[in-house]
Amino acid sequence: MSLHAASPVKAKPRGRFSWANWTTSFAHVGLLGIAAEAESRPVTGVCLLLIAAISLFAWAGNYRRWRLIVDTPTSSIDSAAQGYVELSGRARLPDAPRVVSELTGEVCCWYWFKVEKKDSKDRWTHERGGESHLPFVLDDGSGHCLAYPSEAEVHSHRRKTWIDNDRRFTEITILPDDRLYAIGAFSTLRPLDGEAAVRAEIAALMAQWKLDRPALLERFDLDRDGEVDLKEWELARRQARREVERTRANRPRPPAVHVMRRPPDGRLFMLSNLDPEAMARRYLRWKWFHLGVFFAGLGIGSWLLLH
């Protein structure tokens, strides 16, 4: 499948939600540290209420992902409806170009990397990082679908970390033949379909007719005044449409190109080589964890501020 069958999209910044859960946990620890340092009931109460607010948002995100994974049935590419679907298959390399991971030079479907440097205080600081943005192929046996990782929340169990002198390297990849789970907006494109393509072919045909003015006048100058007026030109346009439509009807249909991208309504777009049932259980555990933290922080924080 060619990468150029569908237009690429501009990458949008997005995070990986599994990391966000740990980030919120670190925020909880930081707020508890502030409360311990302050040794003040009002400050502790405010910190606990902030912890509750953070957990409420985290609970909502985990609940939303859990419900989407559990409730969305798996479709096959050859019969999937246009819209929000779940697909499961294998990751495949596209026809071209080849994607090579930044740090290990491994041929892959997608990679993410980070390089950190140890500073004078023996702490790791970010030096550089990035990821690949080219689409790759999901193959479920019934068909192929181009998946755009630049728009997706990506999860992978293939993680490598190593240290060389004062630098720490981390690389995450999705490799060819990895199991691939995807949930997002599915659509089928045909490059030559649509009214815009028809109008472009009509314009090209009429431009070709203009190059042979004698033939153009002979064919469309009905009143023989040596000019093609607006009415005659409209007749020419209608004839051009008939010829284009007749040619297109006899032309082999172009192969369909299936793509999966970020839904316009903001729903989850995820690509993962992890087991979806295990991912759903993980989101379920985080959901209950954040719900418990929310009620504990809200209850204790409110009590400290009111008493």
N, C-alpha and C positions, 0 to 999 in steps of 0.2 A: 504494500500500500504506500502510495506516495505522500510525502509530507505536504506537497503543494496542491493536493486535491481540495483542501479547504483553507481559507485564509487564516493565518495565525492571529492570535489576539494579543493585546498588550498585557504584559504580566501585571498582576495586582498583588500588593503586599498582603500576606496572610501568615498566620502562625500555625503551629501544629498543636492541636488541642491537648494532647497527652502531656506536653510540656507545660501548657497553661495550668493544668491541675497542680503540678509540682510548684509552679511559680506562686499560685495562690497560697499553697501551704507554707512556702517560705515567707510570704507576706504575713500570714498568721503568726509565725514565729517572731518576725520582726516587731509586730505590734505588741505581742506579749512581752518582748524584751523592753520596749518603750514603757509599758505599764509597770514592769518590775523596777526599772530605773527610777520612774517618777515617784513610786510609793505613795500615790494619791488615789483615793477612791474615785473622784470625778474623772481623772485621767484614765484610770483603769476601766471605768465604765464606758467612756468614749471609745477606747481602743477595742473593747469587746463588741460594741455596737458596729464599729467599722469592720471587725472580723465577720460579724453576722452579715453585713451588707455584701462583703466580698463573696462569702459562701453562697448567698442567695443567687448572685449572678452565675457563679460556678455551677450551682445545682441546676439552674435553668438550662445552661449549655449542655451539661451531661445528660439531663433528662431528654432534651430535644434530640440529641444524637442517638441515645438509646432507643427512643420511640421510632425514629426514622429507620434505623437498622432492623429493628424487630418487625415493624409494620409494613415495610416496602417489600413486596414479593420479588423474587429473582426472575428476570426476563431473559430470553434468548435474543441475540442480536438480530437474527433474521426475521423475528416476529414482534420485536419490541415496539410498543406504542411511542409516539412522539410525545416527549414530556419527561417527567421525573421518574426514573427507573433505577433498578439495581441490577448490575451485571456481575458475573463471576466467570473467570477463565484463566488464561495464561498471558503473561507479558511477552510481547514480541518486539523485535527491532523493526523499525520502519525501513523502507527501501533505502533512504538516504536523507540526510547525512548521518554518519556514524557518531554516536555520543561516547566520549571517553572520559572517565572520571578524572577530576582535577588532581587528586593526590596520588592515587595508585595506578592510574593509567589503565583502568579496567574498562573493557567495552561493556556498556550498560544501557538500560532504558532511561534511567534517571539517576542523578546523584545530588547530594548536598554535602558541603564540606565547611569546616571551620579550622582556622589556625590561630592558636593562642601563644602568647609569649610571657614568660615569667618576668615580673618586674623586680625592682630593688627590694620590695617588701615580701618577696616570695609568693606573689599572687599571680594567677593567670589572668591576663588581659587580652581582649580580642584584638587580633592583628588584621585578619582578612577572612573572607568567607564568600560563599555564593552557592548557586545551584544551577542545574540545567533547566532550560525552558522549552525545549523542543518536544512536540507531542510524540508519543509512542503508541504501540498497537496493543489492544486487548483482543485476544482470540478466544472465543468460547466454543469453537467447533462448528458453530452454525454460521459464523461470519466474523468480520473484523471491524473494530471501532477505534478511531483515533481518540486518545485521551490526552488532555492538555494539563500537565502538572503545574504549569505556571499559574493556574487559577485554583488549584486544588489544595485541600488539606491532605498532606501525604504522610503515611506511616509505613515504616519498614523495620523488619527485625535484623536487617544486614547493617550492622554498625561496627566500625573499626576505630579504635583509639590507640594511639601510641605516642611516646615521648622521644624526642631527639634533641639532646643538649638542653637548651632553654626554651624549647617550643613543644607544644602539645598539638597533635593533629587528630581531627575527628572527621570521619567520612561515613555517610549513610547512602546506600544504593538500593535500587531495584534492578535485578538482573534479568536477562532473557530467560524465559521458561519459568520464572517465579509465578506462583499462584497470585492472581490479581483480582482484588475485589474493588468494585467501583460503584458509587451511587452519585447521581447527579442528573443534569438535563441532557437527554438523548435526542438527537435530531438526525435526519437523513437528508443529505444534500446531493443534488445533481448539478454539476458545474454549468451545463448548457440549458437547464430548465429555467423557466420564468419569463415574464414579459420583458424584462430589461434585456435579456439575451436575444429575444426575438427582435426588439427595436434596434439593437446593435447590428444584427444581420441585415435588416431592412435598410438601415443607413448605409451600410457597406455596399449593398447591391445597387442602391440609387446613385451612390458616388461612382460606381463602375459605369453605370449608364451615362452619366454626365460626360465621361471621357470620350464617348462616341456621339457627338452632337447631331450629326446627320441622322443616325439611327434613332436617337431620342426624339427628334422632330418628326421623323417618319412614323414613329409609333404613337406619339402622344399629342402632337400638334393637330388637333382635330379641325380647327378652323383655318389651318394653313396660312397663318399670318406670320410665320417665321419665329414665333416665340411660344414657350410653354407657360400659359398663364396659371393663376392660382387654382382655378377649377380643374384644369388639365393636369396640373402637378398633383393635385389630390387624387385624381384617377390613377396617376402613375404610382403614387404611394400605395393605393389599394392593390394594384397589380403586383407590386413588389412584395407586399404582405402575403398574397396568395402564393407566389412563387417560393417565398421563404418557408411558408408553412408546408407546402407540398414537398420541398426538399427535406425539411426536418422530419416529416412523416416517414420518408423512405430511408432516413439515416439511422444506423444502429444507435440504440439508446446508450448514453454513457453509463458506466458502472456507478452504482450508488456509493456514496461516501458517508459512512456513519461516524458521528462525532459525539463526544461527551464533554460537557463544559460546565461552568458555574451557572446555576439557575439564575435568571434575572430577578427572581423574588427573594434572593438571598439565602435560600435553603442550602443545606450542607452539600458540598461537592467533595468527595473523599476518594482517594486512591490508596490502596493498601495491599501489601503482600502478607498480612496477618490473617488469621482465621476470623471471619466476621462474628461468629458466635462468641469467641473469646473476647473480641473487642466490645461486643454488647455487654458481656458480663463485667468487663472492666468499667465501662461507663455506668453500669448499674451500681457497682461498689462505690465509685466516686460520688454518684448521686446521693446515696444514703449517707456517706461520710459528710458531704457538705450540708445536707439537710440537718443532720445532727449538730454540726457546728453552728449552723444558723440559729436553731432554737436555743442551744446552750448560750451562745453569745448574746442573743437578744434577751433571754431571761435574766442571766446574771448581770449583764450590762445595765439593763433597765433597773434592776433591784439596787445596784450600787449607786445609781444616779438619783433614785427616789428616796433612799434611806440614808 
